[in-house]
Amino acid sequence: MDRKILALTNTSIGIFMAFANYNMIIIALPAIFKGLNFNPTSPDSLGYLIWVILGYMVITSSLVVTFGRISDLKGRARFYSIGFLIFAIASALLASITATGNLGVLEMIFFRLLQGVGGGLLMVNSTAVLTDYFDRRELGKALGLNQVAGLVGGVAGLIIGGVLSIYNWRYIFVFSALVGIVGTIWSFLTLKDIQKPIKRSIDVIGNTLFALGVTILLISVTYGLLPYNNQPLGWSDPWVMIGIVISLSMIGSFIYVEKKVKDPMFDLSLFKNKDFSTSNTANMVASLARQGILLMLLVLLQGIWLPLHGVPYCQTPFWAGIYLIPNVLGFATLGPISGILSDRYGGKILTSLGLIISALGFIFLALLPYNFNIYEFFLITFIQGAGMGLFTAPNTADMMASVSIEKRGMASGMRAALQNTASAFSVVLYFSILISAMTGSLNSSIFSALAQYGISFHQTIPASVVIFSALLGYDPLGAFASTLPHSIAVKIDNPHFFVTTIAPSFMSSLRLTLYISAVLLFMSAIISALRESGRVGRLGNNTQREQETERTATKRS
């Protein structure tokens, strides 16, 4: 079998598993928490919940650059296979959790972090492996086809997660373990390293400073979402402020060290290359614009639109995923097309055009009412996804093709670290806006409604609890309503009351974040237009001799 096809099938299995695993877990979280006898809607449980949802992203963000550099030195294909193995082992451990309550959730968090280690190895090496095996004038097509595998995995994850969680939540992790085992065996048998091992030292100090700095930073800003001292958010928490200061100091020290060491982990000189710097910056800004909006749309569907149209809260995660398929479909449909076109004509126009289209999609979404026409929603989210599909494959291909073979793992790690960190900040920023806006209107509406029945109630309900409850498929006001007389509870605990309570403040917050995201995407389009797109018509930064070395190594493998 052709070596390129083998490389593409390996990376496609990896991206299929990543998308499927994420969607299966999101769909199955209510069943998982029920099986673990854990109540995620309690204010005391928010810290655990944050780690369950974002812990995977934190660990991958802090380790991908280290993984990329080690893979450059020891072999990308080898560590790609090890990533599959670690992911499969972690999935099996998740399926075997026996503890319940807080201890059970702590075990889940720990094994999810281990899963993130495997996912980080897969993430950082998949793009580098494709760049090794495919000529730079075919790289866009390969990356676009990978997007299709992600679409299939995402849709399969929704269906598989919804079905398996009905029988037993452990089955979703068994499924991930089986796919991981297949990927491990297939990659060990078929995937070979093209580049020779590099004998260079590992920047221990730089790796440590970066990993700790990013980890502490993401933990600190994430805990800023939790209530503190009767305030809706935790930004005034001394530990949050201290953590941010310490993390920024460590990241500053890391930058200083990288400029001094002989073999840096994070080679800042790569940013002198215009294709590398513009594609990375554009991708980071686009990630800041995109990730938080996705979760905001899930809250819109699960907390407002679906309950208004008769869908029980417990089923909203599944149907919200189904209703966002047009967005993923647009992304995957345009991905291969843009990849092929960029291989022939370059990525400058396609990436900027895709970002502009995606920005317009956000503006169109901001014009919708909360009780929107679902077909208009489908069309707009398809357009928005199509824009990102136009952008992603050419942008990644331009970035990876601008880097010499011995630095591709590092470059892929730098891309993943910047992207994941920006995605985490996007979630924190937009949820901070949403929680701040909802805090006043939520409680004032509940107090007014209870006053009509002669009940004086002044205990505030944390907006973060309500939002995360809706996001997980729980009745947002169910726990609160259970403390009221039944005749009043049925009036408070119904979708129409909840929607009229949160819709005005939520929609104003959503529109604000959509406009912010649109501006960020327009900025990203301008940055993207500054690239040279050196893949087309010439060999980019790699010399003719290096290309000959790659071809010889490919034949030998």
N, C-alpha and C positions, 0 to 999 in steps of 0.2 A: 504494500500500500504506500502511496505517495507520502513522504515525510511531512509535507505541509498539511495534508488531510489529517494525519495523526496528531499533529500539534493542535489543529483546530478542534478536533473532537475532544482532546484533553481539556482545553480551555473552555469549551462549550459545556462539558459536564460540570466543570467548576462553577461557571456562572449560573447554570441551571440550578444547581444545588443551593447557591447563595440566595437567589431570588425566591426559590421555593421554600427554603428554610425560614426566611424572614416572614413571608406571608402566612405560612402554616402556624408559626408561633403567635403572630398577632391575632389570627382567627381563633386559636385555641386557648388564649390566655384565660378567659373566664373558666373554661373547663379545667385548666391547669391549677388555677387558684382554688377552685372548688375541690379538686382532688387532693390538694395539699392542705385543705382546711385553713385557708388564709383569706382574710378579708382585705382586699386592696383599697376599699373605699374609706377605711378608717384614716383619720389624719395622721396617726402614728405609723401608718404603713407606707406613707408617700416616699420615704427614703428608700425602702426596699423596691418600690415600684419603679422609681427613677433608675435604679441600678439594673433591674430586669430589662427595661426598655433601652437604656443608653449605655450599659456597661460594655456591650460588644463593640460599640463604636469607639468608646474611650480606649480600650485595649488595642484595637487595630490602629488608631491614630497615633498612639505613642510608640508602637513597635515596628511599623511598616518600613521606616527608613533604615532601621537597624537590620531588619530582615533582608531588605534589598541589597544592602552593602555586603552582608555575609553571603548572600546568594551569588553576588558577583565574584566573590573570592573562592567559593567552594563549589559552585555549580547551581544554576537556576532550576534545571529540570529535577535535580535531586531534591532540592528543598520544596519544589512544587509538589512532588510526591509525598514528602514528609508532611506537608500541610494537609493533604487529603487524609493521611493516616491520623493525624492529631484531631482533625475535625470529626472523623468517624469514631474515634475513641471517646471524645467529649460527648458526642450524640448518644452513644451507648450508655455513658455514665448518667446523662440527663434522663434517659429512659428508666434507669434503675434506682432513682431517688426513693428512699423509703421513709425518711423523716417527714413530719408535717409541721404546720404552723410556721413561725419565723425561722426555725432551724431548716425546714425543708426549702424555704425560699432562699436562705443563705447558700445552701448546697446548689440550688439552681443558678444563683448568681455566679458562684465560683466555677461551675462547669460551663456556664455561658462564656465566662472570661477565657477559659481554656479553649472553648470553641472559637473564640475570637483570635487566639494565637494561630490556630490552624487556618482560619479565614484570612488572617493577615498574610500568611505565607502564600496562600493561593492568590490573593488580591495583588500582591506586589510582583509576583512572578508570572502571572498569566499574560499580561501585556508584554512583558519583556520576552517571554518565550515566543509569542507570535512575531515580535519584531526580529528575533533571531532567525526564525524559519521562513518568513515571508520577505521577499524583496520589497524595498520601500515603496515601489510603485504598485504593489499589490496589498500593502498593509491596510489601507483604508477599507478595502473590501472585506478582509479577514475580520477586522474589528467590527464592521457593520453586521456581519453574519453572527458574531458573538452576541450582539444585541438581540437578535432573534431568539437565540437560546435563552437569554434572560427573560424575554416575553413569555416563552413557553413555560419556563420555570415559575414565573410569577403567577400565571393563570392556573397552572397545575397546583401550585401551593395553596391557592384559595380553595380549590375544589377538594384536594386531598386533605387539607387541614380541617375543612368543614365536615367532611365525612368521617375521618378518623377520630376527631375529638368527640363525636357522638358515642363511639364505642369505648375508647380509652385514650386519654391525652398522651399516654406514653408511646402510642403507635406512631405519632408524628416524628418522634426522635428515633424510633426504630427505623422508620423510612429514611431519615437523614443518614443514619449509620450505614444502612445498606447501600445507599448511593455513594457514600464516602468510601466504602470498601471497594465497590466497583471502580471508582475513580482512582483509588490507590493502586490496585492491581494493574489497571490499564496504563496508568502513567509510568509505573515501574517497568512494565514490559515494553512500552513503545516510545517513551520520551527520552531522548538523549541530549546531553549538553553539547552545544555547538562550540562555545568558547572554552578555551583551556583554563584550568584553575590559575588564579593570580596569586602570587606570593607577596602579599602586602600585610602590614600590621592592621589590627582592628583598633579603631579610635575608641578606647574604653571610656575615657573621660567624656568625650562628646556624646557617645551613645547614652551614658548614664544621665548626663545633664538634660538631654533632649527628652528621654523617656519620662523622667521624673517631672520635668517642667511642664510638658504637655498633659501628663496625667493629672497633676495637681491643679493645673489651670482648668481643665474640663470638669473635674470633680467640683471645684469651687463655683464655677458659673452654673453648673447644673443644680447645686444646692441653693443657688440664688432663687430658684423657682419655688422653694418650699416656704411655707409661712414661718415667720419668726416674730416672737414677742408681740403678738396681736396685730401684726402687719401681714398683708397678703403675700408679700415676697420677702426673701431672706437676704437682700443685698446689704442690709445694715448689720447682719450677723458678723461679729468680729472674726470668726473663723473663716467666713467667706472672704472678707477683705484681706486678712492675713494670707490666706491661700493664694489669692490673686497676686499679691505683692511678691510672695516667695517664688511663685511660678514664673512671673515676668523677669525676676532677677536671674533665675536659673536659665531661662531662654536667652537673656542677654549675655550671660556668661558663656553659653553654648556657642553663640555667634562669634564671640571673641576667640574661643578655643579653635573653632573651625577655620578661622583665618590664619592660625599659627601652626597647626599640626601638619605633618608631612602628608599623611593619607587621611583626609577628612571623611567623616561619615556623610556629611551633608555638603557636597561640593558647591560652594556658593559661586564659583567661577562659571558654572553651567548657565547662570542667569545672564552672563555676558552674551550668550547666543540668543538672538532676537526671537527665533521660533520657539525655543524652550521657554524663555521668560514670558512672552506674550500668551502662549497657549496655557501655561500654568496659572498665570494671573487671571486670564479669562475664565478658566475652569473653576478657580477658587471663588471668584466673585459670583459666578453662576450658581455654584453650590450654596453660597450664602443666601442667594435669592430664592432657591428652589426648595430645600428640604423642609424648612418651617412651614411653607405654604401647603405642602402635601399633608402634613398633620392638621393644619387648620381646615383643609377641605374634608378630612376625615371627621373632625368635630362637627362641621357644618352638616354633613350627611348623617352621622350617627346621633347627634344631639338634637337636630332640628328637622331636616327634611324627611328622613325615613320614618321617625316616630309620627310626624304629622300625617303621613300616608299609610298609617296602620301597621308598620313593621314593629314587632316587639323589640325592646332594647337588647335582649339577649341575641337577637339575630342580626343586629345592625352591623357588627364588624364584617360578617360575611358579605352582606349586600353592599356595604360601602366599598369593599374590595372589588366586587363585580361591577359596580357603577363607575369605578375608576379604570376599568379595562380599556376604554377608548383612549385614555391618556397613554397607557403603556403600548397600546396598539399603534398609535401615531409614532411613538418613539421607535418602535421596532420596525415599522414599515419604511420609514425614511432612513433608518440607519444604514442598511446595505446599499441603498441607492446613493446616499451622500458619500459613503465610503468609496464606491466605484468611481463616482464623478470626481472626487478629490484626488484619486490616484492618477486621473488623466489631466485634470485642470488645476489642481491645487486646492487647498482648503480655505484660503483667505475669504473668498466671497461666500462660500457655503456656511462657514462658521458664523460670520457676522449676520448673514441672512437668517440663519436658524435662531440666533439669539433675539433678533428683532421680531421675528414671528412669535416666538415664545413670550416676549414682553407684551406684544399686542394681545396674546391670549389672556394674560393676567389682567390687562385693562378691560377686556370684554367680560371676564369673570366678575370684576368689580361692579359692573353695571347690572348684574342680575339681582333680583330680590331674593329673600331667603326661601320663599315658596316658589321656586323657579320652575320653568318648563324643563323636564328632564332631557328632552332631545336637544334643546339649546345647550344644556350643560354638557351633554355628550360631544356635541360638535366643537365647542370651545376647548374642552379638555383634550380632544383629539388634536386640534390645531396647536395647542400649547406643547403637547408631547411630540408632535411632528417637528416643531421648531428645535426642541432639544435633541431629537434624533438627527436632524441635519447638522447640528453642532458637534456632537460627542465623538463620533468615529473620526472625522477629519482632524479634529483638534488633538485627539490622543495620538493619531498617526503622525502628525506634524511634530509633536513634542518628542516622541520616541525616536523618530528617524533623524532627529537633530543631534542625537547622543551617540558617542562611539560605543562599540560593543562591550567593552569592559566596564562601562558605567550604566548600563541599561537597568540593572536591578536597582541601583541607587536612585536613578531618575524616576523609575516607576514608584519607588517608595516615597520620594519627595512629592510626587503628584498625589498619591493616595493620602499622605499625611495632611497636606494642605487642603485637599478636598474634604476629608472626614472632619477635620477641625472646623472648617467653615460650615459644614453641615450641622455640627453640634451647636455652634454659635447661632446659626439660623433658628434652630428649635428654641434655644434659650431666649433669644431676642423676641421672637414673635409670640411665644407663650407668655413672656413677661408683659408685653403690650396687652394681650388678651386678658390675662388675670387681673391686671390693674384696671382695665376698663369694666370688667364684669363685677368686680367686688362690690361696688356701691349699688349698682342697679339690681343685682341679684338679691341682696339682703333687704333693700328698701321695698322691693316688690313683695317679698315674702312677709315682711312685717305688716305692710298695708293689707295684704290678703287676710292675714290672721286677725288683724284688728277689726275687720268686718264681722268676725264671729266672736268678738269679745275676748280674744286671747291676746295677752300682752307677752310678746316674745322678743328678746333683744340679744340673744346669743347668735353671734355671727357664724355663718356657714362658709368655710374657706372655698373660694372660687376654684382653687386648684383641685380640691377634692371632687367638685362637681364636674369639672372639665375632664379629668382623668377617668372618672366613673363613666361618662358618656363615651370616651375613647375606648374603654374596655368592654363596652356592651352591658353596663350595669345601669339600673334605673338611677338617674342622678340625684333624685330627691327621695328615693325609697327609704333609706335609713332614717332621714329626718322625719318623713311622714309617718313612720311606724311609731313615733312617740306621741302622735296626736290622736284625738278621738276619731273613730272610723268615719263618722259623717263629715268631718272636716278634712281628714286625710285624703279621701277620694277626690276632693275638689283641688287639693294642692298637688297631689301626686298623679298628674296626668300630663300627657305630652303638650296639650294646648296651653296649660298654665306655664309649663317650663319654657316653651317657645316664646310666649309673650313676655316672659320674665327676662330672658337672656338675648332674644333676637336683636333688639335695637343696639345694645352695647356690643354684641358679638359682631354684627354686620358692620358697624363703624370700625371696629378693630380689624376685621378681615379686609375691608376696603383699604384701610391705611396700609396694612402689610402688603396687599397686592400692588398698590401704587409704589411702595418702597421697592418691592421686587422688580417691578417693571423698570424703574429708574436704574437699579443695579444691572439688569440685563442689557439696557441700552448702553451703559458704561462698559460692560463686558464686550459688547459688539464693537465699540470703538477701539478698545484694547486689541481685540482679535484682528481687526483690520490692519494693524501695524505689523503683522508678521510678514515674513518673506516667502513662506511656504516652499522651502527648498527641496522638497521631495520630487518636484516635477522638473524634468529636463536636466537635472544634474544629480550628483550623488550626495549633496548636502555636505555635512561636516566630515563624514568618513572619507578617507582617501581611497584611491583606486586599489591600492595594495591591500587595505583592510577588507574591501569588498571581495577581493580574490581569496583572501584567507577564509572569509565566511563561506564562500562557495565550496572551497576545498574541504572545509570541516563538515559541511552538509553532506557532501558525497561520502566522506569517510564514515559518518554516523549511520 
